[in-house]
């Protein structure tokens, strides 16, 4: 049998990564990437341009049979009737909708939100951004004909849809599609019933929603001109569609006729699929932001809102805690000390566990968990003996990990059993981060080999859709033995109150 190739895309906050792999073994054949602009409010055209550039950088899709796109969750991509973006997309880390989120929680109560959506609204979620749009930019809100998420919109464009002067198939909003993992982060989709809660969508935007039909029949929807289209949710192993003709992409790349486009995923569900997580596995991801997530077959409820009960990429649940400050903390303190990540780690290991009482509470850009959007970072425990480079570096690493240790504890409090803890993300490559993680978490930590696991998960999904069977791709890891130092987390919690 000839080799079949599949592609996975990770359209993250910072960049677009493309990995092309053997569908049977998961072996990497080639890869490409392109940068995204900074900011919390971004024109989605930058993502489209980066996707084309990254595909070209990966050698194109001429020999690729199927693709799936994973993307940063929650971003609000509002489209008008002509398929044009109404305004710059508000990303997950844009906190301008914090007041809107508080209003929405007050209107229904935490328990009702958890029962209907598995989460409690915070500024990150799409629904709160729609409420902000309704109140702050009513003219733009009135123009909205459809609401998509970043991976939905990119998949739609990749399949040939978009504004009539930019795409061969034109602005067919009924072709919009998504998956359960990304839909579950909107704040208006129920991961238990696996369907939209249109009343909650109307509470957010002030207008009713209808689900995209999947194919456009050429007729108007009588009496529903004011309805807003939301993407249909396809099954994890179902194709969004298959290209009937070639689609030209920015940067000279081409999506060829016959390319199968999978449903895609939210980024954390993509990482879970790429890592092969199963019940009992929990991952701590150290990107610019931080996440703690696992896979479970049971319903997850947390009225406090700390843990969101998202769907995963297989039909199970993905309880998740997200922080705004992870590797960002190392960037800030490393910049202050004029060192890179490796040098910061070397400094950190020169100070003892607990940094002799120096604690960094790392809320540099506010925080999502705990929900303190207006918070700032603080440094406590400064004495002549602790005010030096090594202690500050140690406090930075510990502060980043302690915030995520609280997230892990919250996930366990929902009843999720943790039998294996994995540490992933760019910062997980740092030796000091690995050593301190075994101390802060107080358990053995598995470190998978460095890789683009979100893109890998998307590629694995593409293989599933193409072949009808979810492949098993081996992921090797090293294990750092447990080295419990409970005093580190105790002093952090005292400082973060």
Buried (B, 14 or more C-beta within 10 A) or exposed (E): EEEBBBBBBBBBBBEBBBBBBBBBEBEBBBBBBBEBEEBBEBBBBBBBBBBBBBBBBBBBBEEBBBBBBBBBBBBBBBBBEBBBBBBBBBBBBBBBBBBBBBBBBEEBEBEBBBBBBBBBBBBBBBBBBBBBBBBEBEEBBEBBBBBBBBBBBBBBBBBBBBBEEBBBBBBBBBBBBBBBBBBBBBBBBBBBEBEBBBEBBBBBBBBEBBBBBBEBEEEEEEEEEEBBBBBBBBEBBBBBBEBEEBBEBBBEBBBBEEBBBBBBBBBBBBBBBBBBBBBEBBBBBBBBBBBBBBBBEEEBBBBBBBBBBBBBBBBBBBBBBBBBBBBBBBBBBBEEBEBEBEBBBBBBBEBEBBBBBBBBBBBBBBBBBBBBBEBEBEBBBBEEEBEEBBBBBBBBBBBBBBBBBBBBBBBBEBEBEBEBBBBBBBBBBBEBBBBBBBBBBBBEBBBBEEBBBBBBBBBBBBBBBBBEEBBEBEBEBEEBEEBBBEEBBEBBBEBBE
